[in-house]
Amino acid sequence: LCEEFFSRLLGPTDLVGCLSDDKFLVVLTECKESEVAKVAEHLRTMVRLSEIEWWGNQLSITCSFGGAASRPEDTAELLVERAEKSLLESIAAGGNRATVIT
């Protein structure tokens, strides 16, 4: 369900996948480094404005994002490692935010 939600908000060449039970990976294939934070913030805002119904109650949703732009020397592992580091920074700062390592 989350993968489908994010896919609708992204471009046709972007990829969304589940990294673990509570982590998703978004690959922005045609995004400039200067735009990564803007996309992450847009996704965070869209999630924050969404609600889910749970046992008759409307619940708001928050999420934290971490991002990193690819570098020429990157492997997939290094790129994901930097993105996870920035995610941990978002969580440590109180959550419900987007942090991008540039």
N, C-alpha and C positions, 0 to 999 in steps of 0.2 A: 504494500500500500504506500509506504513512504517513497519507495523508488519511483512509483507511478506519479506521485505528487510532484516530486522534484523534476522528473522528466518533462512534465507539462510546462514548467517554468523556464526551461533551458532551451538552447538552440538545437537544431536537428542533428548536429554532429557531436554534441556533448554526450557524455556517458555517465550513468549513475549506477552504482553497485553497492551491495551490502558488504562492509568490511568486517563487522562483527555484529553481535546482537543489538547494540545500541550505537553503532557508528556506520556512517555511509560515506562512500567515496564518490566525489563528483570530479570528472575530468573535463575541463573546459578546453576543447581542442583548438579553438580559434580565438582565444582570449589573450589580450596583451597583459603583461605583468601589471601594468598600471590599472587594469580593470578588475583584477581578481578580488580585491577588497570590496569594490562596488557590487559585484555579483553576489559575493557572500552576504553582504548587508541586505541586498534585495531579497535573497532567499530567507534570511533570518526574519525580515519584516513580514514576508508572506506567511511564514509559519506562525509568527506571533499574532497575526490577524485572523488566523484560522481557529476553529473550535471543533471539538469532537463531543458527541453525546455519549454519556456514560451513565447508565441506569437512570435515564430521565434528566440528568443534569448536563448543562453545557459547560465544558471545561476548556480553559484556554491552554495554549501550548507555548512553550518556549524551547529554544535550542541554542547550542553554542556551535560556532564554526571555527575551524582552523584552516588556513590555506597557505600555500607556497607556490611560487611560480617556478617553472622548470629552468634549469641552467644547462649549458652545453655539456658539462661534465657529469650530469646527473644519471643515476640509474633509477629505476622505478622505486627501489627500496629507499634510496636517499631522499627522493622527493616525498614519499609517503612519510618517512621519518620526520622531515621538517614540518609537514602539514600536521602530523600528530603532536609535535612539540607546540605548535601555535594553538592547537585545540586545547591542550593542557593549560596554556596561558589564559585562554578565554575562560575556562572553568575556574582556574585559580583566582581570576579577577571577579568572580561572582556569577559567571554564567550569563546566558542570554545575550551574547555578544559575538562579534566576528573579529578574529585576529588573523592577520596575514603576515608571514615572514617574507620580506623582500630582499 
